[in-house]
Structures are given as structure tokens and as C-alpha cells.
Amino acid sequence: MRQSYLFTKTKREAQSDETSVSAQLLLRAGFVHKEMAGVYSFLPLGLLTLNKIIAVIREEINAIGGQELLLSSLQDSAPWKKSGRWSDEVLDIWFKTKLKNKTEVGLANTHEEALTNLLRHHVSSWRDLPLYLYQFQTKFRNELRSKNGLLRTREFIMKDMYSFSRDEKEHEEFYEKAKNAYKTIFKRLGIGDQTVLTFASGGSFSEFSHEFQALSEAGEDTIFLCEKCHVAINKEVKDRLTACPQCGQEAFKERSAIEVGNIFPLGVKFSEALNLEFVNEKGVKLPVVMGSYGIGPARSMATIVELLHDAKGMVWPREVAPFTVHLLALPGGEKEADKLYDSFLKEGIEVLYDDREATAGEKLTDADLLGIPLRVVVSQKTVATKEAEVKKRTGEKLEMVRLTNLVSYIAEAA
């Protein structure tokens, strides 16, 4: 993409009403636009990154047997009334409205009820199970406080998956697969080393559920990190346990963290309420055993920025960066930069080409702010030696690479 085609412009100053580093940088770089408190639009660079995060999640969830679907945002109140969660006194984050015929509907904040109700039309026998169904879908939550940019919003895309198993053993087997898949996802997103498995209060039949908490001072959650095995417990668990549930150690360090994912045993709570049953091999009718598994791609995006930025701007991991290469044409290097841009495109290298009429200082500053993994600079000075200047966003070292070798060098590095 030619940067001169981008309708977005970078900003030198952060918005005064944004306190989190991720919100300030994403807004300054033109990745997102703030519509109102807790509501953000994704602009071209931001959407490219968001879609790459979604692609990573999709690959790993498909690998453990997930089937993707897309459920409606508008919610029939009937299943929710059956589960007892339609009342604002039970679930106080609803956005509700009425159709022209006065029928009351809600905007989905989660989808346990909707999917459980749907599967009543598809599951009747033990042969129909297990099922692992997931989606990337917009959720709406009427948060009392919506702050910290993409870390807490009222409208957001959620990857929510639900497992439907024949018994607790089958559920537990998949639960462990999901736990490992989440670890792989956060590793691929570049935040695996800073994200810890956290024991939370349990579901219907399990002592614990699990959160994935990224250690960050920007986090709203407080967790207690075991200094021996590097897993954590949240506040609820800390109130009733004195020792680590994994290793038994009693030494914890209090940390702030961002919850980037969770997995939760649901047992038969929703299947019993909504009559989702199956007949087993012996002809006995039983409720389906369920679990839920959530990741917020946009929150993950903000968390990456919180953990990996530096004083100059964002530092995107290669797998989720909007582009692999940021090509800068400085005075005297325009013709060679044009040729390189065409060569990169022919080789399938994702490149943002800064062909704008701007000063060298502006282009270099913007390149640091945008945080694309590799920066390639072509100028009068480099053309004179038939080279280009290559620099990784994660380092300070400059490398001079022959123009004739540059495309193959970048393709190999990417």
C-alpha cells in the first residue's frame, strides 16, 4: 500500500481523555478512531492488525476441532428468561430495545443461551457429540465505566467458543486442549512470556476455571503470582486459599494484569435450563455438559501495544503487524524506492510504502510510531552506493544491503 493513499494521518499529540498508552498510540498512529467512550472504529492499519490477530486465533481453534459459525447479535428474550439471565438485576450490562411490534429484544453480551437453544434442533443422540463451536462476533455490554481504550469497551468483537460434551471426562479432555491452544495463541501474538495461567473460581462441577492474565501496570485486575511455578491466582481464589493450587508454594507476588482470555466449565447449567439433552448408548436421556472459552481480539491488540511499545511508538510482532516492511523514500531515492515497491509486491511481501511529500524527519518519526517490524530507507546517499538501509524496529543497528539483493534478503527475513 502507498502511504499517500491512506486517508488517515498520524498525530503528534495524544488525546487528553485517554490515559492508557495503548489507546494513545493507536489513536495517534491512526489505527483506530474514538466514536465515544467505549466505542472505537478500526481504520485500515488497525483492521489489518485486528484481522491478523483473528487469523492466529482461528488457526489454533480450528486445530483443536473448532467449527466456526456466526450467531445473531439481536437476542430473543425467551431463552434468557429460561436461564434466569434476562433480568437486569441478574445481568446488569444489557442493552435492550423493542421491535415495532413491541417485542423486547437484547443486543448480545454473550451467547451461551442462544447457542444452547440452537443446538436443541441438532443434538439428540450421543453420536451427535462432542461439538466445539465458536465465532468472532460483536458483543455489546453496557459497562458502567469504560476506560483504557480497547481494554474495556461497550462494543467489541469476541471470539467465544462453547464445548458440548457427553460427560465430564470428555469435557475435561477438551478443556486441556483449549488451555494449551490459548498458550500457543498468546505466544504467537508475541505476549506469551508475559501472560500467565491464572486460577479463578470454578464452574458448576470444577473447583477452578482459568484466566489468561498479561502482566501489565495498565491492567485493572489484581492477581497473585506464584514465585515458584509462575502461575497465578485471582482475588477470589486468594480469599479462600493460602497455597498455590498447582505447586503448593505459599509465596505470592501481587501484580496488576490484563485479562486477555478465559476458559470456564459450565457443567449442565444452561443445558438443563434450556432442555439440551441427548440419549446415550444405553438409551438414557442426559443433559449436555458444556464449557465456554473467550478471547477478545481487540483487547489482545491493545495488550500487545501495552507490553511491547517503547518511547518512540508501537513495536508489532511480525505475525500480527499490518505490514512486514515499511519502505521509506527519502529525497533522491524516489525512483529506486518505486522499483523496490513493485518488486516487493511481486514477491508477495506485505509493504507499506511511504511515498508522501514529507520531510525525512517526519517519515522516520512516523515509521517508529507505526511500529512495522522492518524499515527500509532509500535515499540519495544509499543510492550512491547502490544500497538500502535496513533496520529492525526492535533494534538500533542499521544494516546496509545491496539493492540487487534486497528483495531476497527481505523475503528471507520475513
N, C-alpha and C positions, 0 to 999 in steps of 0.2 A: 504494500500500500504506500502511495505517495503521501507524505505528511501534509503536503499542501492541499490535499483533498479533504483532510479531516476538518469537519466543521467545528470541532472542539478546540479550545485554546487553553494553554496552561496558565496558571495564576501564580503570582509571586507570593501572595499572602493567603493564609488560611482563613476560613470563615470564623468569625468571632464566636459564633454559637456552638462550635464543635470543639469538644475537649480532647477526644481521643486522637492519637497520632494517625491511626488508620483512616479515620474519616477526613482529617485534614489533608493527608497526602492523596487519597483517592479523589477528593474534590479538586484539589489544586492541579492534579495531573489530568483531569477531565475524564476519569474512568466512570464516575457516577455524577448524578445531579440530584440535589436535595429538593424534593417536591414540597415536603412539610415534615414536621417532626415525626420520625419513624417511618418515612416513606421515601424511597430512593429509586430513580430511574437509572438503568445501566446504559451508558453510552458506548460507542463502538469498541474502544480499547477495553473497557470494563466487561462488556459482553463476551469478547473473545476469551478473556481470562476466566470468567464465570463458566463458560461452556467447556473450557478445558478441565476445570475442576470437576464439573459434572461428568465429563467423559471418563476421568480417572475412577470416580465412584461407580459409574455404570459398569466399567470393565470388571472391577473387583466383585461387585454384587452379582453380575452375570456368572462369574467364575464359580460361585458357590450355589448356583442353581436358581438365582432370582429371575422372575419373569416380570417384565415391565408393562405397566398399564397406565392409564390416566383417568382418574375419577373426577367427578364434577366438583366445582367449588360451592355451588348452591346446594344446601343440605335440607332434605326433608326432615321435619322435626320428629316424625314418628319413631324412628329407630333410637334417637337420642332420648326421647321420653321413656322408652323401654329400658334403656341403660341407666336412667336417672341423671343424665348429664345435660339435659336441656335447660334446666333451671339456672338462672344467673347466680343463685345462692350457692350452687354446687360448682359451677364453672363460670367464673366472673369475667372472662375475656371474650365473650361472644360479640360479634357484630351481627345483628338481626335486622330483618326488614320484612315487609309484606308484599305479596304479589297483588295485582289489580283485583283479584277475586278475594282478597283479604286473608289468603293462606299465609301463615307465618313460616319463613324460611331463615336459615342462617348461612353465613359465609364460613366455610370450613376452617377450623383451627387445628384439626387432626382428623384421621379417617378410620379409626377403629370401628365405629358404628356403621359407617357407610359400606366398608368392605365386608364386614361380617354379615351384614344384611344381604349384600350382593351374592355372597357365596352360598347362601341358602338355596339358590337356584342352580348351583353347580356341584355341590358336595352332598352325597347321600351314603356312599359306601367307603369302607376302608381303602378300597382301590383308588379312590379319588385323592388320597392324601399320601405324603405331605405336600404342601404348597408353600412357596415363598414368593410373595407378590410385593412389588414396590413401584414407586412412582417419583417423578420430580414434579411437584405441583405447588401452586401458590396457596399459601395459608394466610389467614387474617386473624390477628389477635389484638384485642382492644387493651393493650398494655397501659397501665396507669402512668408509668414513666417510660419513655422511650428515648434513650440516650446512647452515647458512644457509637454513633454512626450505624454501620451494618451489624454491629454486635448485638443490638436489641432493636428490632423494628416491628412495626404493626402489620406490614405486608412483606412476605418473604417466600422464596422457593424452599421447599423442604424435600429432602429425599427421605420418605418414610416407607419402611418395609414392614410387612407383617407376615409372621410364620404361622402356619396352620398344621398341627401335628396330631398324630393318633394317641400319643401318650407322653408322659413327662420325659421318659428316656429319649424318645425321638426328638422332642423339643430341645433337650439339653445338648444332644449331639450337634444340632444345627446352631444352637446358641454359641457354642465354642467356635464353630466355623465363622460365624458372624464376627465374633470378638477378634479373631485372627485377621479377618478381612479388613476390619476397621484399622487395625495396627498397620497393615500394608498400605491402606489408603492414606493415612496421615504421614507415613514415611514417604510415599510418592509425592505428596503435596509439599514436602520439604520441612514439615514440622514434627516429624516422628520422634526426634530426640527430645523435644520439649513437651511432648504430650504423654501424660501418664494415665494408666488404667486406675480408675477410682471406684472404690466400693461405695454403693449408695444403698438406701433402704430397699427391701426386696419387693417382689411381686406377690401374686396370690399363693404360690407354693414354694417360693425360693427365699432364702434368708437375705440374699443380696440381688440388686440389679447393678449395672455398671455404667459409669460415665467415662468419657474420654476428655480429660481436662488439660488444656495447654497452659503451661506455667507463664503467667504474664501479669505485670502490675496493673495492666488495663482491665483485668478480669473482675467481674462482680462477685464471683464465687470465692469462698474460702475453703481450702482443702488442707489436709494434714498428711504430709508426705513422709512415708516410712524411710528412714535413713539407711536401712539395711537392704531392702529389696526393691525400692524405688517405685512402689505402687502407693496409692493414697486412699484415704477415706474422707468422706464429706462430713459436714457438721452433724447431720442426723445420726450417722454411724458413730461418730466420735462421742456423742452424748450417751451411747449405750455400750461402747467397747473401750477398753483401755489398751488393747494389744492389736497389732496388725493382723487382719484375718488371713493373710497369706503366709507370713513367716513367724508371727508371734512376738516380734520385736515391739517394745513399748516406747521407743524414742521416735517422736514425730516432729516435723518442722512445719510450722504454719506458713502457707503460701497463698497468694492470690492467683486465680486461674480463670480461663475462659472455657466454658463447656462447649466443645466442638462436636460431640456426638454422644449418644446414649443407646444402650440396649436394655430391654426390660421384659422380664417374664410376665405375661398377663394371666396365665392359667386359663380358667374357664369362665372368668368374669363376664366377658362380652358374649361368648358363645352360649352360655346359659341364659343370659338376659334376652338374646335375640333368637334363641332356638336354632343355633347352628349345630346340628348333630350328624353323626354318621353311624352306620351299622357295622360292627366289627366282624371278624372272621367267624365268631361264634353266634352271630345273629343278635348281639346285644347292642342296643342303641346308647351311644355315649356322646358327651359334648366334646367339641374340638378343643385341643389345647393350643393356646396362642402365645405369641411374643411380638414385641414391637421394637423397631430399630431405626433411629433417626440420625440424620446428619444435615446441617444447614450449609449448603454450598457458599452462600454469600457471607455467612458468619465465618466460614473457613477462610474465605478470601481476605476478610478483614484481619483475621488472626495471623495469616501469613505476613501481612504488612506489619502488624504489631511486633512480630517476633524477628523479622528479617530486615527491617529498614535500617538505614544509617542516617547521618546528619544531612546527606545530600538528597535523599529520597528513598524510593522503594527499591527492593532487590528481589526480583522474582526468580524462583526456581525455574529451571529450564522447562520442566514438564507443563507448567501452567502459565508461563509468560505469554503475553499476547502475540509476541513475535520472538523469533530466535535471535535475529540480528537487527541492530539499529545502525543503518548506513547514513553517515553524515557527509554531505558535500560542502566543503569549505571553499572559500574563494580560490579559483584556479584549478579546482578538482572536479568541476561540474561534469565535464564530458566523460571522464573516466568513471565517475560515480554513476552516470546514466548507464554506461556499458555494464558495470558491475551489477546494477539493479536488475537489468534484463537477464544477466547470467544467473543470478540468484533465483529468479522466478523460474527459469527453465529447469533448474536443478531441484525445484520444489522446496527451496529454502524459504522459510517464512521471514520476510524482511519488511521493516518499516523504513522508508527512505525519506530522510529529512532533506527535501529539495526546496524548502522555503527560502524566501528572501529575508534572511535574518542574519544577525552577526554570529561570528564563531562562538562568542561567549554565550549567547542565547541558546544556540544549538547544543553546546556541551552541557550547559546547566539543565536544559530540558531532558537531555539523554539520561543524566543522573537521576532526575526526578522520576522519569518513566520506568527506570529500572530494568530494562531489557538486558538479558544475560551477556550478549556480546556487542560491543560498539566498534564499528569500522569507520575510520575517518580518512577521507581522501581530500587532499589539499594541493596547492601549488608545490609546496615543499615535498610532499610524498610522491607526487607525480614526477618530479625532477629525478628521483631515484628509482622510479618505476615500482613503487611500493605503496602499501596502505598501512595505516596504524591500527592495530587491533588491541582492544583492551577488554578484559572481563569485568563485569560490574562488581564482582566480589573481590577484586584486587586492584592494586595500584600500578602494577607492572605493564608497560607498553611494549608491544612486540611488533616489529616491522616485518611485513610479509610481502613477498613479490606479488605484483598484480596478476601475473600469469599463473600463480599457484593459489591465489586467494580463495577461489570458489571451492576447490577441492579441500583446502585447509578448513574452511568453514563447515563444509559438508561433513568432514570427519569429526570436527569438534562438536557439531550439533548432534 
